[in-house]
Amino acid sequence: MRHLPFKSNLFENLINFWTSFGYFSEKENKLVLKEIARVLRKSGIMVMHIANPEGLIREYQEKDWSEEERFFHLGQRNWDWESKRMRNRWICVDKANGEISEIHFDHRLYSFNELKHLFEAEGLKVTDAYASFSKEKLDPTRGLRMIIIARK
C-alpha cells in the first residue's frame, strides 16, 4: 500500500475498511495516505473505517475470548501509550480438529484529530465522520469504530 500500482487521478472513490491503516511506521503510514491521495481523482471520495482508540481505551481488555461457529478465539493485547500502538496476539482453536493457529500483529491507532490532520496534509478534506454504518454522529471520545469520509 505504500506504493499503489495505479496511475494518478484514476479512482473516483477509495475504501479502506476494518482498520486496514496503521500497520507500518509513522513515515510509511503517511506514504500510504500520500498514495491514496495520488490515485484519487479531484473531488474523489475516500471512506476509512477504522478503530477509535479513544473509545477502545474506555473499554480496554487485555485478554478476552469468544466462541465462533467453527473456532474459539482468544485475544491478548497490549496498549503502548508512548507509541500509540496496540500489540495483539490472537489464538484460534479449530473446534473440529483442535488445530491451533496463532498470529501476532501490531498497529498504530490514530485519533480522529490525528487522522484529520494527516488527511489535510495530503489534500483530503474530512466532510463527514460517523460512529457506525447507521450514520450515528461520531463522538471521538466514545465508540469502538470511526467511519471518516474525506474529499480530495
LUMMIVEX-441110 format. One record per residue (C-alpha): residue number from 0; residue in one letter; z, x, y negated. Coordinates in steps of 0.05 Angstrom, whole numbers, always signed. Each point is the difference from the previous one (the first is absolute). Layout:
<nodes>
     k   r       up     east    north
   NUM   A        Z        X        Y
...
</nodes>
This chain:
<nodes>
     k   r       up     east    north
     0   M       +0       +0       +0
     1   R       +7      +60      -46
     2   H      -76       +1       +1
     3   L      -37      -64      +12
     4   P      -71      +12      +27
     5   F      -32      -51      -48
     6   K      -41       +2      -63
     7   S      +36      -10      -66
     8   N       +4      -72      -27
     9   L      -21      -29      +67
    10   F      +53      -53      +15
    11   E      +15      -64      -38
    12   N      +67       -8      +35
    13   L      +47      +46      +39
    14   I      +59      -19      +42
    15   N      +58      +45      +20
    16   F      +48      -38      +46
    17   W      +64       +9      +40
    18   T      +27      +60      -38
    19   S      -62      +42      +13
    20   F      +17      +42      -62
    21   G      +51      +55       -8
    22   Y       -6      +40      +64
    23   F      -23      +64      -35
    24   S      +31      +47      -51
    25   E       +7      -24      -72
    26   K      -63      +39      -19
    27   E      -40      -28      +59
    28   N      +24      -71      -13
    29   K      -27       +6      -71
    30   L      -66      +24      +30
    31   V       -3      -63      +43
    32   L       +6      -43      -63
    33   K      -52      +43      -35
    34   E      -48      -12      +57
    35   I      +13      -74       +0
    36   A      -15       -3      -74
    37   R      -62      +42      +10
    38   V      -32      -45      +52
    39   L      +20      -65      -35
    40   R      -52      -31      -47
    41   K      +16      -13      -73
    42   S      +40      -65       -2
    43   G      +12       +7      +75
    44   I      +66      -23      +30
    45   M      +48      +38      +44
    46   V      +55      -36      +39
    47   M      +58      +40      +27
    48   H      +52      -30      +47
    49   I      +57      +49       +5
    50   A      +75       +6      +15
    51   N      +46      -12      -59
    52   P      +52      +56       +1
    53   E      +48      -35      -47
    54   G       +3      -60      +46
    55   L       +2      +42      +63
    56   I      +60      +39      -25
    57   R      +38      -65      -11
    58   E      -11      -19      +73
    59   Y       -1      +71      +28
    60   Q      +19       +8      +73
    61   E       +0      +69      +31
    62   K      -12      -29      +69
    63   D      -26      -65      +28
    64   W      -38      -28      +59
    65   S      -44      -59      +15
    66   E      -30      -33      +61
    67   E      -74      -14       -1
    68   E      -41      -36      +53
    69   R      -19      +63      +38
    70   F      +51      +52      -23
    71   F      +67      +17      -31
    72   H       -4      +37      -67
    73   L      +56      +45      -23
    74   G       -2      +28      -70
    75   Q      +38      +55      -34
    76   R      -10      +19      -73
    77   N      +28      +47      -51
    78   W       -9       -8      -75
    79   D       -5      +65      -40
    80   W      +23      -17      -71
    81   E      -27      +64      -30
    82   S      -72       -4      +28
    83   K       -1      -76       +4
    84   R      -27       +6      +70
    85   M      +18      -43      +60
    86   R       +2      +38      +65
    87   N      -12      -44      +61
    88   R       +8       +5      +74
    89   W      -27      -57      +42
    90   I      +11       -8      +75
    91   C      -38      -53      +39
    92   V      +19      -19      +71
    93   D      -54      -36      +39
    94   K      +33      -60      +35
    95   A      -49       +1      +58
    96   N       +6      +72      +23
    97   G      +57      +30      -40
    98   E      -46      +51      -32
    99   I      +30      +30      -64
   100   S      -41      +19      -61
   101   E      +29      +35      -60
   102   I      -31      +14      -68
   103   H      +28      +35      -62
   104   F      -28       -8      -70
   105   D      +22       +1      -72
   106   H      -28      -27      -64
   107   R      +14       +0      -74
   108   L      +22      -67      -26
   109   Y      -21      -13      -72
   110   S      +33      -51      -45
   111   F      -42      -51      -36
   112   N       +5      +38      -65
   113   E      -18      +66      +33
   114   L      -62      -32      +31
   115   K      -19      -32      -65
   116   H       +1      +68      -35
   117   L      -39      +33      +56
   118   F      -53      -56       -3
   119   E       -6       +5      -75
   120   A      -10      +76       +5
   121   E      -62      -15      +41
   122   G      -26      -55      -45
   123   L      +26      -58      +42
   124   K      +36      -55      -40
   125   V      +51      -42      +38
   126   T      -18      -73      -12
   127   D      +47      -35      +49
   128   A      +58      +15      +46
   129   Y      +29      -44      +54
   130   A      +58       +2      +49
   131   S      -40      -34      +56
   132   F      -66      -28      +22
   133   S      +25      -67      -26
   134   K       -8      +29      -70
   135   E      +74       +0      -16
   136   K      +11      +38      -65
   137   L      +23      +71      +12
   138   D      +71      +18      -18
   139   P       -3      +76      +12
   140   T      +75       +2      +15
   141   R       -5      -50      +58
   142   G      -43      -12      +60
   143   L      -27      +47      +53
   144   R      -74       +0      -19
   145   M      -44       +3      -62
   146   I      -71      -23       -9
   147   I      -30      +34      -60
   148   I      -68      -19      -29
   149   A      -35      +50      -46
   150   R      -67       -1      -35
   151   K      -42      +60      -19
</nodes>
